[in-house]
Amino acid sequence: MTVMDPYEVLGVARNATDEEIRRAFRKLAKELHPDLNPHDKAASERFKRVTAAYEILGDPPKRQLFDSGQIDARGEPRRGYQHSAGSHFGGGFGFGDIFEEMFSTRRGGGRNSFARRGSDVRYTLEVDFVEAVTGVKKRVTLPEGGVLDLTVPEGVNEGQVLRLKGKGSPGIGGGEAGDALVEIKIRPHPRFRRVDNDIHMDLPVTIDEAVLGGKIEVPTISGRVQLTLPKGTSGGRVFRLKGKGVRNRQTGQTGDQLVTVKIVLPAEIDDELSYFFTVWRQKNSYDPGR
């Protein structure tokens, strides 16, 4: 293990107080403790360095000897000071007290152990637009091979996080397991758009439907419905289908579906249609507001 300057290891200034050094050690030791990072060799090595650094700086007499150059970062006497270095050590590093403060302890099998809650784990789940509106049950396959069964509630929003209690990483030393946090991503729909609790869509109609009116089938999230189009319906007019939007679970109210009329011309304008409108325009010229 490479020996480093203990001040750098703990991340404190050379004029740091004893309490600042103690706080820095507690923070690093809690993050790097081998029992909390059982498979992390890098964390284990850092923990050893942190412990060695605190062994020097956590003991005021040793710290004084280090600052004066009488001992090195290992605590060994430097050349010329070997006769006296050992006699000045106070020997009280406070490791036991610090770890007692850091972890909740219990007695068992003749030795101390500690309990800590497992960490939360995060996943992303994509659902269809209609599934997000109506709700759905999903089974999520996890990267490590396990599965999670969860219920996506009706009206879930993009980016909303579902919390599955106890489905995260297992606890340490008998601590409770963490939670699984599942972020919802909603795939866009080719026709529907959501604005708050309302659903918007564009409805293409032909020239004759706009002029003559009639009944037109309109898709909704719960099936197709009949919309009565009045004669002379202009493009851009909006019709409201009550209760065909998203249900708000908090208020119990359901939004509407807003249908915007888009007049679509034929792919080709034939001579008959051109002649009809030429004659009609000569007799019925009007200004739509230009």
C-alpha positions as CSV (number, residue, x, y, z in Angstrom):
1,M,0.0,0.0,0.0
2,T,1.5,3.3,-1.1
3,V,1.9,5.7,1.9
4,M,0.5,9.2,1.3
5,D,0.4,12.4,3.2
6,P,-2.2,11.8,5.9
7,Y,-3.6,15.3,5.5
8,E,-4.2,14.6,1.8
9,V,-5.7,11.2,2.5
10,L,-8.3,12.8,4.9
11,G,-8.8,15.8,2.7
12,V,-8.1,18.3,5.5
13,A,-5.9,21.4,5.7
14,R,-2.7,21.3,7.8
15,N,-4.2,23.7,10.2
16,A,-7.4,21.7,10.6
17,T,-8.7,21.4,14.2
18,D,-8.9,18.0,15.9
19,E,-12.7,18.0,15.5
20,E,-12.4,18.7,11.7
21,I,-10.0,15.8,11.4
22,R,-12.4,13.6,13.4
23,R,-15.3,14.5,11.2
24,A,-13.4,13.9,8.0
25,F,-12.3,10.4,9.2
26,R,-15.9,9.5,10.3
27,K,-17.3,10.5,6.9
28,L,-14.7,8.6,4.9
29,A,-14.7,5.5,7.1
30,K,-18.5,5.3,6.9
31,E,-18.3,5.4,3.1
32,L,-15.4,3.0,2.7
33,H,-15.9,0.5,5.5
34,P,-15.2,-3.1,4.1
35,D,-18.5,-4.4,5.6
36,L,-20.4,-1.9,3.4
37,N,-18.3,-2.5,0.3
38,P,-17.6,-6.3,0.5
39,H,-16.5,-6.7,-3.1
40,D,-14.8,-3.3,-3.7
41,K,-11.1,-3.7,-3.5
42,A,-10.5,0.0,-4.3
43,A,-12.7,1.0,-1.3
44,S,-10.8,-1.4,0.9
45,E,-7.5,0.1,0.0
46,R,-8.7,3.6,0.6
47,F,-10.2,2.5,3.9
48,K,-6.7,1.3,4.9
49,R,-5.1,4.6,3.9
50,V,-7.8,6.6,5.8
51,T,-7.3,4.5,8.9
52,A,-3.5,4.8,8.8
53,A,-3.8,8.6,8.3
54,Y,-6.1,9.0,11.2
55,E,-3.8,6.9,13.3
56,I,-1.3,9.7,12.9
57,L,-3.5,12.8,12.9
58,G,-6.2,11.5,15.3
59,D,-3.6,11.3,18.1
60,P,-2.5,14.9,19.0
61,P,1.0,13.8,20.2
62,K,1.6,11.8,17.1
63,R,0.3,14.6,14.9
64,Q,2.7,17.0,16.6
65,L,5.6,14.6,15.9
66,F,4.6,14.3,12.3
67,D,4.2,18.0,11.8
68,S,7.7,18.6,13.3
69,G,9.2,16.0,11.0
70,Q,10.1,13.5,13.8
71,I,7.9,10.7,12.3
72,D,6.9,9.8,8.8
73,A,3.4,9.0,7.3
74,R,3.8,5.4,8.6
75,G,4.4,6.6,12.1
76,E,8.0,5.5,12.0
77,P,10.7,7.7,13.5
78,R,12.8,9.6,11.0
79,R,16.6,9.4,11.0
80,G,18.0,11.4,13.9
81,Y,14.8,11.0,16.0
82,Q,14.7,7.3,16.7
83,H,15.6,7.6,20.3
84,S,12.5,9.6,21.3
85,A,9.7,9.0,18.9
86,G,8.1,6.0,20.7
87,S,8.0,7.7,24.1
88,H,5.7,10.5,22.9
89,F,2.8,8.4,21.5
90,G,-0.5,8.9,23.3
91,G,-2.0,5.7,21.9
92,G,-5.7,7.0,21.9
93,F,-7.0,7.0,18.4
94,G,-10.7,6.7,19.3
95,F,-11.5,4.1,16.5
96,G,-13.9,2.2,18.8
97,D,-15.8,5.3,19.8
98,I,-16.1,6.5,16.3
99,F,-17.4,3.2,14.9
100,E,-19.9,3.0,17.8
101,E,-21.2,6.4,16.7
102,M,-21.2,5.5,13.0
103,F,-23.2,2.2,13.2
104,S,-26.0,0.9,15.3
105,T,-24.5,-2.2,17.1
106,R,-25.9,-5.4,18.5
107,R,-24.4,-8.3,20.4
108,G,-24.4,-11.7,18.9
109,G,-22.2,-14.7,18.9
110,G,-19.7,-13.0,21.1
111,R,-18.8,-10.2,18.6
112,N,-20.1,-6.8,17.5
113,S,-21.9,-6.3,14.2
114,F,-24.0,-3.5,12.8
115,A,-27.2,-3.3,10.8
116,R,-27.6,-1.0,7.8
117,R,-30.5,-0.6,5.3
118,G,-29.8,-1.8,1.8
119,S,-29.4,0.8,-1.0
120,D,-32.2,1.7,-3.4
121,V,-31.9,0.5,-7.0
122,R,-33.2,2.4,-10.0
123,Y,-34.8,1.0,-13.2
124,T,-36.6,2.5,-16.2
125,L,-39.8,1.1,-17.6
126,E,-41.3,2.1,-21.0
127,V,-45.1,1.8,-21.4
128,D,-47.4,2.7,-24.3
129,F,-49.5,5.9,-24.2
130,V,-52.8,4.0,-23.7
131,E,-51.2,1.9,-20.9
132,A,-50.1,5.0,-19.1
133,V,-53.6,6.4,-19.3
134,T,-55.6,3.3,-18.3
135,G,-53.0,1.6,-16.1
136,V,-51.4,-1.8,-16.6
137,K,-49.7,-4.7,-14.8
138,K,-46.1,-5.2,-16.0
139,R,-43.3,-7.7,-15.3
140,V,-39.9,-6.1,-15.5
141,T,-36.8,-8.2,-16.2
142,L,-33.8,-6.9,-14.3
143,P,-30.3,-6.7,-15.7
144,E,-29.1,-9.2,-13.1
145,G,-31.7,-11.7,-14.2
146,G,-34.5,-11.3,-11.6
147,V,-38.0,-10.0,-12.3
148,L,-40.3,-7.4,-10.7
149,D,-44.0,-7.5,-10.9
150,L,-45.6,-4.0,-10.6
151,T,-48.8,-2.2,-11.2
152,V,-48.6,0.9,-13.3
153,P,-51.5,3.1,-12.0
154,E,-53.9,4.8,-14.4
155,G,-52.9,8.3,-15.3
156,V,-49.2,7.9,-14.6
157,N,-47.1,10.7,-15.8
158,E,-43.9,10.8,-17.9
159,G,-40.9,10.6,-15.5
160,Q,-43.0,9.5,-12.5
161,V,-41.2,7.1,-10.2
162,L,-42.9,4.1,-8.7
163,R,-41.4,2.8,-5.4
164,L,-41.5,-0.9,-4.7
165,K,-40.8,-1.4,-1.0
166,G,-38.1,-3.8,-0.1
167,K,-37.2,-4.8,-3.7
168,G,-33.8,-3.1,-3.7
169,S,-30.4,-4.3,-2.5
170,P,-30.4,-6.5,0.6
171,G,-29.6,-5.0,3.9
172,I,-26.3,-5.5,5.8
173,G,-26.1,-7.1,9.2
174,G,-29.9,-7.8,9.3
175,G,-30.9,-4.4,8.1
176,E,-34.0,-4.0,5.9
177,A,-33.7,-4.2,2.1
178,G,-33.7,-1.0,0.0
179,D,-36.5,-0.1,-2.4
180,A,-36.7,-0.5,-6.2
181,L,-37.4,2.9,-7.9
182,V,-38.9,2.5,-11.3
183,E,-39.0,5.6,-13.5
184,I,-41.8,5.6,-16.2
185,K,-41.1,6.5,-19.8
186,I,-44.1,6.9,-22.1
187,R,-43.9,6.0,-25.8
188,P,-45.6,8.7,-27.9
189,H,-48.8,7.8,-29.7
190,P,-49.2,8.4,-33.4
191,R,-52.5,10.3,-32.9
192,F,-53.0,11.3,-29.2
193,R,-51.2,13.9,-27.2
194,R,-51.6,14.5,-23.5
195,V,-51.9,18.0,-21.9
196,D,-52.5,17.7,-18.2
197,N,-55.6,15.5,-17.9
198,D,-56.9,16.2,-21.5
199,I,-56.1,14.2,-24.6
200,H,-55.7,16.1,-27.9
201,M,-55.9,14.8,-31.4
202,D,-56.2,16.1,-35.0
203,L,-59.2,14.8,-37.0
204,P,-58.7,14.8,-40.8
205,V,-61.9,15.4,-42.8
206,T,-62.6,15.8,-46.5
207,I,-63.9,19.0,-48.2
208,D,-67.4,17.5,-48.6
209,E,-67.6,16.4,-44.9
210,A,-66.6,19.9,-43.8
211,V,-69.2,21.5,-46.2
212,L,-72.1,19.1,-45.8
213,G,-71.5,17.8,-42.3
214,G,-72.2,14.3,-41.1
215,K,-71.3,11.7,-38.5
216,I,-67.6,10.8,-38.3
217,E,-66.0,8.0,-36.2
218,V,-63.4,9.3,-33.8
219,P,-60.9,7.1,-31.9
220,T,-60.5,7.5,-28.1
221,I,-58.5,5.6,-25.5
222,S,-61.7,3.6,-24.7
223,G,-62.9,2.9,-28.2
224,R,-64.4,4.7,-31.2
225,V,-67.2,7.2,-30.8
226,Q,-69.5,9.1,-33.2
227,L,-68.9,12.8,-33.6
228,T,-71.5,14.9,-35.3
229,L,-69.9,17.4,-37.7
230,P,-72.1,20.4,-38.4
231,K,-72.5,21.7,-41.9
232,G,-69.8,24.3,-42.8
233,T,-67.3,23.2,-40.2
234,S,-64.0,25.2,-40.7
235,G,-60.6,23.8,-40.3
236,G,-59.1,24.4,-36.8
237,R,-62.5,24.1,-35.0
238,V,-62.2,22.1,-31.8
239,F,-64.8,19.7,-30.5
240,R,-64.8,18.5,-26.9
241,L,-65.6,14.9,-25.9
242,K,-66.4,15.0,-22.3
243,G,-64.9,12.4,-20.0
244,K,-62.7,10.9,-22.7
245,G,-59.4,12.1,-21.2
246,V,-57.2,11.0,-18.3
247,R,-58.6,10.1,-14.9
248,N,-56.9,12.0,-12.0
249,R,-56.5,9.5,-9.2
250,Q,-56.1,12.3,-6.6
251,T,-59.3,14.2,-7.5
252,G,-61.3,11.4,-9.0
253,Q,-62.0,13.6,-12.0
254,T,-61.5,12.7,-15.7
255,G,-60.3,15.1,-18.4
256,D,-61.7,15.4,-21.9
257,Q,-60.6,14.7,-25.4
258,L,-60.2,17.7,-27.6
259,V,-60.6,17.0,-31.3
260,T,-59.2,19.6,-33.8
261,V,-60.6,19.5,-37.4
262,K,-58.1,19.4,-40.2
263,I,-59.5,19.7,-43.7
264,V,-57.5,17.6,-46.1
265,L,-57.7,18.2,-49.9
266,P,-57.7,15.3,-52.4
267,A,-54.3,14.0,-53.5
268,E,-55.2,15.2,-57.0
269,I,-57.5,18.1,-58.0
270,D,-59.3,16.9,-61.2
271,D,-60.9,19.1,-63.8
272,E,-64.4,18.5,-62.5
273,L,-63.5,19.8,-59.0
274,S,-61.6,22.7,-60.4
275,Y,-64.5,23.7,-62.7
276,F,-67.0,23.5,-59.8
277,F,-65.0,25.8,-57.6
278,T,-64.2,28.2,-60.4
279,V,-67.9,28.7,-61.0
280,W,-68.8,28.7,-57.3
281,R,-66.2,31.3,-56.6
282,Q,-67.5,33.6,-59.2
283,K,-71.0,33.5,-57.7
284,N,-70.1,33.2,-54.0
285,S,-66.9,35.1,-53.3
286,Y,-66.4,35.7,-49.6
287,D,-63.6,37.0,-47.2
288,P,-62.7,34.5,-44.4
289,G,-61.0,37.3,-42.5
290,R,-57.9,38.2,-44.5
